[in-house]
Amino acid sequence: MKKIFLAFTLSLMVCSFSACVILSPKKYKALLAKQDSLNSGWSASQSNNESLETRLARLKADTANLNGELADLRAKYETMDANYSKLRSNSSTEINKLSADLKKREQRLKEVEEVLRKRDEATNQLKAKLQEALLGFTKNGLTVEIKNGKVYVSLTDKLLFPSGSIIIDEKGKQALTSLAEVLKQQRDINIAVEGHTDSQKINNLGQIKDNWDLSVLRSTSVVRFLTEEQKVESVRMTATGKGEFQPLGPNTSAESRSKNRRIEIVLSPKLDELYDLIKQ
């Protein structure tokens, strides 16, 4: 009994000195469960910490990569900006040059249009003068018209030559004399005399072999009359023979063949001013 008391007393003393609290089994189990929960939470926290450190390292690496890409993009942008500035400067220079060239071309175009306007005006005036001067010969197959900016005076062979001849008759000389009076007043006009025939073959005309010969010889007869007798400047004259190869219509009837046998005097204004503009 004494031993029990001593043990009890000793136990009380130990408990009083150590402030020991005697727990019930239920509370003890609760404490153990809480300890296990804390241990689990600690382990989870450690695991989360490691995961966060891994993510942080990855984010730092991604940030470094993005910074590198950003630096590359900035460098490319600066290069593109420099190229754009250079291109804009060059484009401005080219635009100014093209604008100046365009203005120059527009000015030349206006000058050419003015020359052509003057040519057309002169051509119309020349036609009017010729029609007035040659009015008396229109009944004999003489026509005056404008084609491609030129005045064409067409005289049928019966107005100028006897059949198969290259000698100009009196009626033809009268018509050419009236024509020469106008030509001598128009010194800026070039004169081309063209001989034309029908397709009938030439027979028994001595030195005249074919329609080529006949067309050429008739055109030269007209040129000689205008230059030698009427004193039209020879330098302005050209004589050509077209033979049967530029007919006005088919050679199927006497009337049609008569129209094809003709002398055409083609009058064209000198266009030296226009040629000079085109060469520029």
C-alpha positions in Angstrom: 0.0 0.0 0.0 2.8 2.2 0.8 4.4 1.3 -2.4 1.3 2.2 -4.3 1.1 5.5 -2.5 4.7 6.3 -3.2 4.2 5.5 -6.8 1.1 7.6 -6.9 2.9 10.4 -5.2 5.9 10.1 -7.5 3.5 10.2 -10.4 1.9 13.3 -9.2 5.2 14.9 -8.7 6.4 14.0 -12.2 3.2 15.3 -13.6 3.4 18.4 -11.6 7.0 19.1 -12.7 6.5 18.2 -16.4 3.0 19.7 -16.7 2.1 16.4 -18.2 -1.6 16.0 -19.3 -3.0 12.6 -19.4 -5.0 12.2 -22.7 -7.9 9.9 -23.3 -7.5 7.3 -26.0 -10.0 9.1 -28.2 -8.0 12.4 -28.1 -4.8 10.5 -28.6 -6.1 8.9 -31.8 -7.3 12.4 -32.9 -3.9 13.8 -32.4 -2.3 10.9 -34.3 -4.7 11.5 -37.2 -3.9 15.2 -37.2 -0.2 14.4 -37.2 -0.7 12.2 -40.2 -2.7 14.9 -41.9 0.0 17.4 -41.2 2.7 15.0 -42.6 0.6 14.5 -45.7 0.1 18.2 -46.1 3.9 18.8 -45.7 4.7 16.2 -48.3 2.1 17.8 -50.7 3.5 21.2 -50.0 7.0 19.9 -50.8 5.8 18.3 -54.0 3.9 21.5 -55.0 7.0 23.5 -54.3 9.1 21.3 -56.6 6.4 21.6 -59.3 6.4 25.4 -59.0 10.1 25.5 -59.2 10.0 23.4 -62.4 7.3 25.7 -63.9 9.3 28.7 -62.9 12.4 27.4 -64.6 10.3 26.6 -67.7 8.8 30.1 -67.7 12.2 31.7 -67.4 13.4 29.6 -70.4 10.3 30.6 -72.4 10.8 34.3 -71.4 14.4 34.1 -72.6 13.2 32.6 -75.9 10.6 35.2 -76.3 13.1 37.9 -75.6 15.3 36.5 -78.4 12.4 36.3 -80.8 11.4 39.9 -79.9 15.0 41.1 -80.5 14.9 39.3 -84.0 11.6 40.9 -84.8 12.8 44.3 -83.8 15.9 43.9 -86.0 13.8 42.8 -88.9 11.4 45.7 -88.4 14.3 48.2 -88.3 15.6 46.7 -91.5 12.2 46.8 -93.2 11.7 50.4 -91.9 15.0 51.4 -93.4 14.2 49.7 -96.7 10.8 51.3 -96.8 12.3 54.7 -96.2 14.8 54.1 -98.9 12.1 52.8 -101.3 9.9 55.8 -100.5 12.7 58.2 -101.2 13.5 56.4 -104.5 9.8 56.2 -105.4 9.4 59.9 -104.8 12.3 60.6 -107.1 11.0 58.2 -109.7 7.5 59.7 -109.4 8.9 63.2 -109.9 10.9 62.0 -112.9 7.9 60.2 -114.4 5.7 63.3 -113.8 8.2 65.5 -115.6 8.4 63.1 -118.5 4.7 62.9 -118.7 4.4 66.6 -118.8 7.0 66.8 -121.5 5.2 64.1 -123.5 1.9 65.9 -123.1 3.4 69.1 -124.4 4.9 67.2 -127.4 1.5 65.6 -128.0 -0.2 69.0 -128.0 2.4 70.3 -130.4 1.9 67.3 -132.7 -1.9 67.8 -132.6 -1.4 71.4 -133.4 0.8 70.5 -136.4 -1.8 68.0 -137.6 -4.6 70.5 -137.1 -2.7 73.0 -139.3 -2.0 70.3 -141.8 -5.7 69.4 -142.0 -6.6 73.0 -142.3 -4.1 73.6 -145.0 -5.3 70.4 -146.8 -8.9 71.6 -146.7 -8.0 75.0 -148.0 -5.9 73.5 -150.8 -8.8 71.2 -151.8 -11.2 74.2 -151.9 -8.7 76.2 -154.1 -8.2 73.2 -156.5 -12.0 72.6 -156.8 -12.5 76.2 -157.6 -9.6 76.3 -160.1 -10.6 73.0 -161.8 -14.3 73.4 -161.7 -14.6 73.6 -165.5 -13.0 70.1 -165.9 -15.2 68.1 -163.5 -17.5 67.1 -166.3 -14.5 65.5 -168.1 -13.7 63.1 -165.3 -11.7 65.3 -162.9 -12.2 64.8 -159.2 -10.6 66.3 -156.1 -10.8 64.6 -152.7 -9.0 64.1 -149.5 -7.7 60.7 -148.3 -5.3 60.1 -145.4 -4.5 63.8 -145.0 -3.6 64.2 -148.7 -5.4 65.8 -151.6 -5.9 63.5 -154.6 -6.5 65.2 -158.0 -7.6 62.4 -160.3 -7.8 62.9 -164.1 -9.0 60.2 -166.4 -6.9 59.4 -169.4 -9.5 60.7 -171.8 -9.0 64.2 -170.3 -5.2 64.1 -170.8 -4.2 61.7 -173.6 -5.5 60.3 -176.8 -6.1 56.6 -176.7 -2.8 54.7 -176.2 -0.8 57.8 -176.3 1.6 59.5 -173.9 1.3 62.9 -175.5 -0.9 65.3 -173.5 -3.7 66.9 -175.7 -4.9 70.5 -175.5 -7.7 69.9 -173.1 -5.3 68.1 -170.8 -2.8 71.0 -171.0 -5.6 73.4 -170.0 -6.4 71.4 -166.9 -2.8 71.0 -165.9 -2.2 74.7 -166.4 -5.0 75.6 -164.0 -3.6 73.1 -161.6 -0.1 74.5 -161.9 -1.3 78.0 -160.9 -2.5 76.7 -157.6 0.6 74.5 -157.0 3.0 77.4 -157.6 1.2 79.3 -154.8 1.5 76.4 -152.4 5.2 76.0 -152.0 4.9 73.8 -148.9 3.2 71.0 -150.9 4.9 67.9 -152.2 3.6 66.6 -155.5 3.5 62.9 -156.6 2.2 62.1 -160.0 1.0 58.5 -160.4 0.1 56.7 -163.6 -2.6 54.0 -163.6 -3.9 51.7 -166.3 -6.6 49.1 -166.8 -5.7 45.4 -167.2 -6.0 45.2 -171.0 -2.8 44.2 -172.7 -0.9 46.7 -174.8 -0.7 45.9 -178.5 1.3 47.6 -181.3 2.4 50.7 -179.3 6.0 50.7 -180.5 8.4 51.4 -177.6 5.7 50.9 -175.0 5.9 47.3 -173.9 3.2 46.9 -171.3 1.0 48.7 -168.9 3.9 49.4 -166.6 5.6 51.3 -169.4 2.4 53.2 -170.3 1.7 54.2 -166.6 5.3 55.5 -166.1 5.6 57.3 -169.3 2.2 59.1 -168.9 3.2 60.2 -165.3 6.6 61.5 -166.6 4.8 63.4 -169.4 2.7 65.2 -166.8 5.7 66.0 -164.6 7.6 67.4 -167.6 4.7 69.6 -168.5 4.3 70.9 -165.0 8.0 71.5 -164.4 9.3 72.6 -167.9 6.3 74.5 -169.2 4.6 75.6 -166.1 7.7 76.1 -164.0 6.6 74.1 -160.9 9.7 73.3 -158.8 11.2 70.0 -159.9 12.4 69.3 -156.4 8.8 68.9 -155.2 7.9 66.5 -158.0 7.9 62.7 -158.1 6.8 60.5 -161.0 5.7 56.9 -160.5 3.8 54.2 -162.5 1.4 51.8 -160.8 0.4 49.9 -163.9 -2.9 48.0 -163.5 -2.3 47.0 -159.9 -4.3 49.8 -158.0 -7.6 49.9 -159.9 -10.6 51.8 -158.6 -12.9 49.0 -159.6 -13.1 45.7 -161.6 -12.0 45.7 -165.2 -15.1 44.0 -166.3 -16.7 46.8 -168.3 -15.6 49.6 -170.6 -16.9 52.2 -168.1 -15.0 50.7 -165.2 -11.8 50.3 -167.3 -12.0 54.0 -168.2 -12.0 55.0 -164.5 -9.0 52.8 -163.9 -7.0 54.5 -166.6 -6.1 57.7 -164.9 -3.4 60.1 -163.6 -3.5 60.8 -159.9 -1.7 63.9 -158.6 -1.2 63.4 -154.9 -0.6 66.6 -152.9 0.7 66.3 -149.4 1.8 69.1 -147.0 5.4 69.0 -146.0 5.6 67.7 -142.4 9.2 68.6 -141.5 7.9 70.3 -138.3 6.0 67.1 -137.4 8.9 64.8 -138.1 11.2 67.0 -136.0 8.7 66.7 -133.1 8.5 62.9 -133.4 12.3 62.6 -133.4 12.6 64.4 -130.1 
